[in-house]
Amino acid sequence: MMKKFAVFITLTFFLAAGLFAQQKYALVIGNGAYANITKLNNPVNDANDMAAALHELGFTVEKVLNGNLYQMENGIVNLKNKLKGSKNSYGFLFYAGHGVQSNGENYLIPVDADISSESFLRRQSISVQEMLDELNDAGNELNVIVLDACRDNPFPWKRSGSRGLQVVGNQPTDSIIVFATSAGSTASDGSGRNGLFTGCLLERIKTPGIEVAEVFRLTMGDVIRASDNQQRPAVYNQFAGQAYLGSKPQVTIMQPSQSTTTLQSVSVPADMVRIQGGTFTMGSTANEPERDSDEVQHQVTVSSFYIGKYEVTVGEFQRFVNATEYRTEAEKDGGGYVWTGSQFEKKADANWKNPYFSQEDNHPVVLVSWNDAVQYCNWLSGQEKLTSAYTINGNNVTLNKNANGYRLPTEAEWEYACRAETTTSFNTGNNITTSQANYNGNYPYNNNAKGEYRKNTTAVGSFAPNVWGIYDMHGNVWEWCWDWYGNYSSRLQTDPLGASLRYNRVIRGGSWFNSAKDVRSANRGDGSPGYRGNYLGFRLVRP
């Protein structure tokens, strides 16, 4: 059997869930209470959170908190012995704490280490290379190693330039080695419960069916954006296989020919706009300033539909909560991401009622996940005695596109409505200003200037609508769409429903936080269905 050894060196944690029915074993180490060097605040929290996440995904977990050299070595040997018992087993080793490099090798530091000279480093610490070799000898199918060990060298004898960790010299066959930050750079301990990378990775790995390489790519992007490009993870990929970290969701889409639902004639609420269907060019031209490679132009035909004039507001969401006592994922599962002035940070008390800035009932609701949004859609359909668009069974969501109830727009519907027959970067033309939308800065040449960020959302409808009467399609908050994110098809399509990859859902429109690059009509974003931030909301459509 081919050995697949995935090594994930990162700020905190990665998730290897059951790909099929293999035995799964994990060792989780969190070292923060150092006796002789700088103490660290987050590693024990990181280790506890990692252990809980792995246990939920079916791992048998051994946990070592504030471990000495013997406890760390013993844990590694125990993990190896468990993995040897089953050749198709998965191993997972997580370490958070101090790590240093010396002569091109990386070392993990026990809490009781008293290393007075670099010459004694090897005797009183764990060699990363030797740890990898030890687990490699188990001969099992997949091992994942996660090291939050990219902080600066805490010892007075450190050599000039010995920052962070170095690339692992002998990378095991079929390995993926990922640092939380670039080799030779450092990552901070973080100011919240978890470090920046941990929070981003937690959100990504909870997505059902996410493939291993996609976890790395998406998490890296989240960290880069959240740190304003100050922290850039590095990936060294030697893994050519395909592995899923969790169970792949069984999401089916009911096509119109499969449905026996008869569309009813319904009165449309005053706060929706009827959009006449048609064919348009989706994506951006090759010479559009600051376009991304995933915006390849292609022809799409869209059927007629209704779309909300405004993003769903705090007051509207409050009525849903009052009627159902619904608790959002942020309220049930550790909060959400908020801008702290220097980076996005996960706060345990952040939710739609507490977005870390002031909001009124007429502001767009934020800190709601894609899962929260589809629950709202079904509730509102029920209130108006319409056929629900979604069948929701845990993480499985089925769309009946023929139902007359409320739903999220498809990505094609969203861009068609945003453009309103324009072909320029924005529906305002090839330029946009802060008098036309709630975003951070003008366009196109000063997007990278370091200035004051916009602080929060504005009331829906605060800026002029596009020519079809729809407000805030540029900026204010990102908006969830139905589609799974993926590459566009080059073929002419009619009412496309997105990619089949099923990793992350599309988000569109940019937000109060973003530069003009991100609020362009063609710009695309994505997030796991459970992700929530204080810059992310949604808008409704109906057939």
MOFENNOR-V780123 format. One record per helix or strand. SS is the DSSP state (hx for helix, st for strand). FROM is the first residue (numbers start at 1). TO is the last residue. If there is no record, write none. Layout:
SS|FROM|TO ; SS|FROM|TO
This chain:
st|4|8 ; st|24|30 ; hx|43|56 ; st|60|65 ; hx|69|84 ; st|90|96 ; st|99|102 ; st|105|109 ; hx|118|120 ; hx|122|124 ; st|125|127 ; hx|128|136 ; st|142|148 ; st|176|179 ; hx|196|205 ; st|211|211 ; hx|212|226 ; st|234|237 ; st|244|244 ; st|253|254 ; hx|256|258 ; st|272|275 ; st|278|282 ; st|298|302 ; st|305|308 ; st|313|313 ; hx|314|324 ; hx|329|332 ; st|336|339 ; st|344|347 ; st|351|351 ; st|354|354 ; st|363|364 ; hx|370|383 ; st|390|393 ; st|396|400 ; st|407|408 ; hx|411|419 ; st|426|426 ; st|429|429 ; st|438|438 ; st|459|459 ; st|475|475 ; st|478|484 ; st|493|494 ; st|505|508 ; hx|516|519 ; st|525|527 ; st|533|533 ; st|536|537 ; st|540|542
